Amino acid sequence: MVWLDKKVLIIGAGVGGLAAAVRLLGKGYKVEIYDKEKSVGGKVNFIEENGFRFDLTASIFMTPDIYKDVFKYVGKDYKNYLKLEKLDPIYRAYYADGSQYDFSSDLVKLTKTLESISKEDSIGYLKLLSDVYEKYLIADEFFLQKTFDNVTEFINPVTVSQALKIKTLSNTYDFISRYVKSEKLRQYLCFQSMYVGSSPYDSPNIYTLIPAVSHIYGLWHLKGGMYSYIEALEKIIIELGGSINTNVNVEEILISQEKAMGIRTSSETKLGDIIICNADFPYAVKELIKDEKPKGIYTDEKISSMKYTCSNFILYLGLKKKYDQLLVHNFYFGDEFKKNIEAIFKGFLPEKPSLYIYCPSRIDKSMADRSKECLNAVVRVPNLLFNNIKWDVNTINLFRNKIIQTIKKIKGLEDIEKNIILEKYLTPKDFEKLFNSYGGTAYGLSHTLTQTNYFRPQVKSPTVENLFFVGSSVHPGTGVSIVLLSSKLAVEEILKDNKIGKN
């Protein structure tokens, strides 16, 4: 390795920080990472106990080329670090009326499922996928893969013409409803669009690209769970000579004369040439930048007034019995879907929750013993900014019981409660405490039209030289694959500043 005379300090060992470290190490930078937790990965973490291994939060592995690109960038073969298995079907959907459907990325199988619901909707569904696929290609080329350091990079004839083609003004539910009449299909598509943490009845329709991309490109399972990707990045960082320091709390980004100079931890001061902050952007600007001027437009008042995504309540169950009724990825759609989804974004817990159920042990023996099952039940809940839900033992137990009773409505899972041998949970308070997620959100800043692209915080600080940000609250946004893009964009900006080529 030929070292450059440049030291990079990275605050936070989330997937964005780790991926940025790999890329910069590949270019010869000296890299030191600091994280307050004992294990790296941030929200992409795990729980391991009594023979069970649970992915802590992230579980959907889509657009694998984005993941592979980090390995390719430093001349590594991802196959030496990861084992991927393509899923088919990609989802199983259960409904309150007892019906269930399997959805495949195989066009023939998908069409059969759609025709079993409605031949008319089958036509509309495929038209929807086609139209959203076109939106995705435009968004990927002109928006997701670019930074917007100034308004002219965003508002110019090329980007404006492409933005008009995307037509994002209608909300997700209304847009889907133009194509399909079946409420079951609408719920299935809307629920996936909520992976960005926004309401499908309020968010821009561009987030229909999530279910479209899943169907067009497919979904994969990563052996050992999503944390295996973190372990692979950690291994490469060590191989390339990087330094990872855990159990170190960074308390301040040191700034002098509008230039980032280093960091102050609870025990020492570290100087560096480049600072990358992988902490949640609202938290970082509010808590780690002490003076007002370097905050720029993101004053404490501005941070407080911005819109934020919902949070999650996650119930982890270790089961002493296999459940063949489940796939790796499952949905349960409860009654009064719209009412209960909208309640979340008004500050109330859903009375009849819809669930995402993740059961990787269906195909992965490394997640649970052969005769056992590990299961995550995920429910969208309000973030802490509403300040009207007290996540105490009583609330947790009541909501836990509601989730268990909902799962028991699935045919074949009626006996699940008596087969639980391990139980854990994650609440919005944990998101706030463990990951410094502002307001306990699960997905950071909301993806409203005024908080996307140029209007979202960028990877390069406009007010402080040599300061960069990666993560879900900066452009291009939420989701592991999208955060990986933010780390790529940040590295490209660093290389540009240092006049080093991308490749």
Buried (B, 14 or more C-beta within 10 A) or exposed (E): EEEBEBBBBBBBBBBBBBBBBBBBBBBBBBBBBBBBBEBBBBBBBBBEEEEBBBBBBBBBBBBBEBBBBBBEBBEBEBEEBBEBEEBBBBBBBBBBEEEBBBBBBBEEBBBEBBBEBBEEBBBBBBEBBEBBBEBBEBBBEBBBEBBBBEEEBBEEEEBEEBBEEBEBEEBBBEBBBEBBEBBBBBBBBBBBBBBBBBBBBBBBBBBBBBBBBBBBBBBBBBBBBBBBBBBBBBEBBEEBEBBBBEEBEBEBBBBEEEBBBBBBBEEEEBEBBBBBBBBBBBBBBBBBBEEEEBBBEBEEEBBEEBBBBBBBBBBBBBBBEBBEBBBBBBBBBBEBBBEBBBBBBEBBBBEBBBBBBBBBBBEBEEBBBEEBBBBBBBBBBBBBBBEEBEBEEEBBEEBBEBBBEBBEBBEEBEEBBEBBEBEBBBBBBBBBEBBBBBBBBBBBBBBBEEBBBBBBBBBBBEBBBBBBBBBBBBBBBBBBBBBBBBBBBBBBBBBEEBEBEEE
